[in-house]
Amino acid sequence: MKIDASLAFPENVGPQRVGTSGTSPTQNQADTVGLTSDEVQFSVDGDKVQQLTTELASLPDVRQENVATLSQAIEQGSYTVTDAQIAQAMSSELLGKVS
């Protein structure tokens, strides 16, 4: 494919130039529309987040008393789960806690 650099763009297709006043057409449009700048404010207290993070880190990953109870029930054959309980647990895992 050959590109001919001598071809010029028509004036109505060429890039827009900044006017002599120093403002671009986009700035003039923003002034007419009345756009304002955005502001963001976080309401979360950093100290509270740090405290909760520390408390969470101190919790055990595995609750041994629950594991022991369930293990004993499985060994004795007394641990039963209904199909509805399995379905509820699966949907909660996939979709989040449903009330």
N, C-alpha and C positions, 0 to 999 in steps of 0.2 A: 504494500500500500504506500503510495507516495503522498506526502503532505506538502502542499504548496503554501509556503510562508508568505507569499506576496499577496494573498487574498486578505482583504480587510473585512472586519465585521461591520454590518450596517449599524448606524447610530442607535436604532431602537433595540438592538440585540446586545450591544456592548455593555461593559460593566458600568454601574452607576458611579458618578464622580461626586466627591464632597463639594458642596456649594461654597461660595465665597464667604459665607457667614461662619464657616467652620463647623456647621452641624450637618450630620448626615440625614438622609430622608427617614431613616429608621428612628433617629432621635426626635425628629419633628412629629412622627406618628405617635411615639410614646408620650410626648407632651400633650398632644390633642386627646389621646385616649384617657390620660390621667393615671398612668401606671405608677405605683409606688414601690419602694424597696421592701423586701421581705425581712422579717425578724424572727428569730427562734429563741425561745427561752425554755430551759429544762427545769422542771419543778422537783425533780428527784434530788433528795439530799445525799450528797456524796458520802457523808459519815454513816448514814443509815445503810447505804448499799455496802459499804465496807464491813459494817457490823454483821449484816446478814450473810455476807460472803464468808466471814470468819466462822459464824455459827454453822453454816452449811458444811464447811470443810471439817468441822469437828464431829459431824455425824458419821457413823460407820456406814460403809458401802453395803454391807450385808447385815441384816438383823438376825443374829444367831439364834435368838429365842424362837422366832417364827420358823426358821429353817429346821430347828430341832423338833418342834411340834409337828410340822408337816412331814418330816422324815419318819417320825414315829408312827403317825397315822398311816402313811403309805406302807410301812413295814407290817403293820397290824391288819392292813386291808380295809381299814375304816374310812379311808379318804375317798370320797365320791364327789364327782363334779357332774352337773347336768349339762345337757347340750346347750340349754339356754345360757348357762353361766359361761361356757366356752365361747359362744357366739358374742355375748356381751363383752367379754374380755378382749376378743379379737377386734370388735368394732371400736371399743375404747382405745385400743392401741393404734388403730389405723386413723380414726377420725377425731381422737381426743375425747376427753371426758364428756359424756352425754348425760344430762340429768333426766 
